[in-house]
Amino acid sequence: MQVPTTFRERLLLARRRVGLEQAELGRMVGLTGHTIGRLERGDTRQISIEALRRVARALGVTTDWLLAMDALEEDSPEEDAPLLAPHV
């Protein structure tokens, strides 16, 4: 499986991996399910830093992973590295 390289793809993958519906995640982090859906579809890219932190924490990933910042690194990750980076 190819590692998703965009925020919207990673948000969707991480949410599905933990088994949450959009509305459930939204309630956990103080957003609406509609907003989570818009973020996953790429209809909006606006999310506050604090909301991003809450989403990452709820999904068990880092904000850098969600934002696909690791895709910008010069060093390529090892092939055996986990698909979702653990939240520190």
N, C-alpha and C positions, 0 to 999 in steps of 0.2 A: 504494500500500500504506500502510495506517495504521501509524503508529509505535506499538509496544506500550507500554503505560503501567504495567505492573506488573513487579516483579522476576522473577516466574516466567516471564512471557512473554518478557522481554528475555534472561533466561538461556538459554531454549530457542532463541530466534532467534540469539543470538550463537554458541552452541555449534554449531548447524547450519551457520551461515555459515562457520565455520572447519573444518567437516567432521569433528568429533570425536563419537565415541559417548560416552554417559554414563560408561561404565567407563573409557574413555581419559582423559577430562577428570578424573575422580576420581583416577586414578593420578597424573596430572600435578600435582595440587594437594593430595594427601594426604587425600582423602576417598574414600568408596566410590561406585561407580556407583549403588548403591541410594540413597545420600544425595542425589546429583545429581538422580536421578529424583524423589525426594520434594520437593526444592526446586522443580523444574520443574512439578510437579503442584499445588504449594501445600499439600501435606500437612504440611510444616513450614516455618517461616520462621526457624528458628534456625541461624545461621551466625556463626562468630566473625569479628571484624574482619580478623584475619590471613588466615583462609581466604577471605574475600571478596576481599581484595587479591590473593591468589594466583589465584583464579578470574578476576578481571578481567584480570590480567596475561596469563594463559594464553589468554584470548579476545580480547585486543587492544582492550579497552574500558576505560573508567574505572569506578571504583566508583560514582560519582555516576550515571553512565548506567545501570548495572545496577540501582541502587536506585530508578531513575525519579525522581531528584531534579530533573532538568531539567524534568519535568512540573510541578513546583511553582513554577518561576520565573515571575515576572510577565511578562517579555519572552518572546514566543513566538518559537521558532526560525524562521529563514528557511526557506521551502519548499524551497530548493535545498540545504539543509544535508544532509550525509551521514546516512544512517540510523543508522550506528554511529559513535559518537564515537571518534576515535583515542585510544589509551592514551598518556599523556604520560610 
